[in-house]
Amino acid sequence: MSGPVRVLLADDQQLIRTALRMVMADLDDVEVVGEASDGAEAVRLTAQLAPDVVVMDIRMPGTDGIEATRRITESSAPARVVVLTTFDDDDHVYGALRAGASGFLVKDMALDDIIGAVRVVAAGDALIAPSVTRRLIRDFASSRPELARTRRELTRVTEREREVLTLVGSGLSNTEIAAELCISVATAKTYLTRLFTKLDARDRVQLVILAYEAGLVSVGPGQASPRAAGPR
């Protein structure tokens, strides 16, 4: 991407918008191009200002952040949406992801991590807060449904694809996967595309669940951690 990442801030709390704007003002590669105080305004300004990334709160008056995210991702606007909220309960997580959000973050994350997530999403990757990833795994795969079927499916993937799936299941972004495996980001994305096709997975969340069901990752009280995936 040439030039700074163009960001639209959508939050009904002016304090939050001001804090994010002040932090981003000191960055050379991120530029705040507008602010919205509700979902309808966020949709309108996205069409008007063409930001690269919309940082979207969920609970706002009128049109909420989930509906606004859906309208933006279904429109011709190229903007990607990062949901940033104090509410990380299941309905909000799943609603945001179903609406097409590329990231789901919680406001108690460090500001540096939030800025990093904006950069990751602007580069075409997806990112979910680690705490949310752990909950998704537990909620979707606590009973490990159809485990045998999942393992049969994994016989179709190569050893390298299995490694990539393990890292996806551990919550790594494409950039982090590339660094871990000493490959380019473009190559990492190619492996992800192959996994989507071979495993009939709709999105990255489904790959996380498949990795868990297949026993490639385990979830402890503190974090999701990869199990050994074999030699590289």
N, C-alpha and C positions, 0 to 999 in steps of 0.2 A: 504494500500500500504506500503510495507516494503522499507526502504531507502528513500532518497530524491526524489522529483519529478524531472525528467529529462526533461529539457526544451531546445528546439531549437528556436533561434530567427531569424526571417526572415523579413528583412527590408532593403530597398536600401539605407537608411540613416545610415551611420556608427555611427553618434552621438546618434541616438535613440538606436541602438544596444548596444553601449558602456554604455549609461546611465542605461539601463535595466540590463545589465550584472553586473555593479558595485553594483546596489541595491541588486540583487539576490546573489551576492558573500558573502554578510553578513548574509545570511540565512542558517540555518542548514538543512532545509527541502526542499530546492530548489537548483538545480544544473544546470547551463547552460552547455550543452554538445556540442553545436555547433552554428555557425552563418551562415546565407545565405543572399546574397545580391539581389537575385531575386527568382521568383517562381520555375523555373526549378531546381535551386540549392537546394531549400527547399525540393522539392520532392526527389531529389537524396540523400540528407543528412538524410532525414527521414528514407529512406530504409536502409541506411548505419549505422546510429547511434541509431535507435529505441528509440527516445525520447517518453516520456509520453504525452507531450503537445508541440504543435508548436504555438508560438505567431507570427501571420502572418499579415504583412501589405497588403493592397490591391493594391495600385498603385506602381508597380515595373516594370522595363524594361523587355521586352520579355514576359515570362509567368507571368501573374498577379496573385495576391493573391487568387482571386476567383477560377481561373482554377487550381492553385496549391492545394487549399483546396479540390476541387473536386477529383483530382487525388489521394491525400493522403487518403481521406475518402473512396474512392472506391477500394483502394489497400488492401493488406493483413496486412498492417502496423497497429498496435494498437493505433497509436498516435491520440489524439484529437486536434482539432484546435480552437484556440482563435483568432479571427480577431481583430486587434488593428489598428485603422486608424484615420486620421484626417477627413476623409470623411464619414459622416453618412447620406448621401442622400439616397432616397428610393431604387434606383437601386442597390447600394452597399449593403444595408441591406438585401434586398430580395435575391440578388445574393449569398451572403455569406451563408445565412441560407439554401437556396436551395442546395448549394454545400455541405452542411453537417457540417458547423461550429457549434461547441458546445457553442460558446460565441461570442458576438459582442460588443466590447468596443471602446470607443473613447479616443484619446490621451490626452484630457484635463482632464481626470479623475485623481484622486490622485494616486500616485504610490502604496500606500498601497492597494487601491482598485483593481488595476491591479494585484498585487501579490495575493491578496485574490481570484480573479477570476481564476487565474492559479490553485490555490489549489482546488477550487470548481470543476473545470472542470476535473482535474486529479482524483478526487474522483468519477467521473462518473456522475456528475450533469451538468446542462446547465445554462448559465447565459447571460443575455442581459442587457446592460446598461439601467438604468431607463428611460433616455431620449428617447432611441430607443423604449423601450416597449410602452411608451405613444404614440409615432408616429405610431407604428404598430396598436395600438388600434384605433386611429383616422382614419388611412388610410383604414383599413379593415372594420371597423364597424361604420363609421360616419353616414351611412344611416340605421344602425340596420336592415339589410336584414333578412327576414324570421324569425322575432322575435318569432312569435307564435310557429313555428316549433321547434325552439331552446328550448323554454320553455317546450314543450311537451317532448322533448328528456330528459330534466333534471328531469322529473318525474321518470326516470329509476334509478337515482343515489340515494344513501343513504344520510342521513343527514351529516355523516362524510365526505363522498366523496364531498358533496357540499361545506363543509368547506374548504377542500383541494383545490377544484377548485377556490374558492374565493381567497385563498392565492396565487395560481399560477397566477391568473389574476392580482394580486397586485404586481407581479414581484419577489416574494420570491423564493429562491432556495430550493431544497429538505431539506438541512440542516436547513434552517431557518423555513421551514414549520414544521419540526420535533420538533424544539424548541418551536414554537408557540403553537403546539397542545400537547406537552409533550408526544411525541411518538418517536420511534426510526427512524433513517434515512431509514432503510430497510422497515419499515412499511409505511413510507411516499412514498417510491418508489412503493410499492405494490398498494397503492391507486391511484398513477399516472397511473400505468399500467391498472388498472380497468377503469379509466376514458378514457384512449385512446381507449379501446375496446368498452365501452358503448356508447361513443359519436362519435365513428368512426373518431377520431382525428388522423392526421398523426404525429403531433409533438406538442411541448410545445406551439409554437406560436398559433396554432389553438385553444388550450385550453384557452389561454389568450383571444382570440377573442370571444369564446363561453361564457366565464365568463362575458365579457362586454355585449354581446348581451342579455344575460339572466338577466341583471341588478344586478349581484352580485358585480360588481365593477363600480365605476364611475370615470371619469377623469376630474379633474379640471385644472386650468392653471398651477399649480405647480407640481402635482403628481397624480399618480393613487392611489386611496384609497379604501379599502374594505368597503362595506356596511355590516351591521349586517347580519350574516349568521345563526342566531338562537343559542340556547344554545349548549354548548359542552357536 
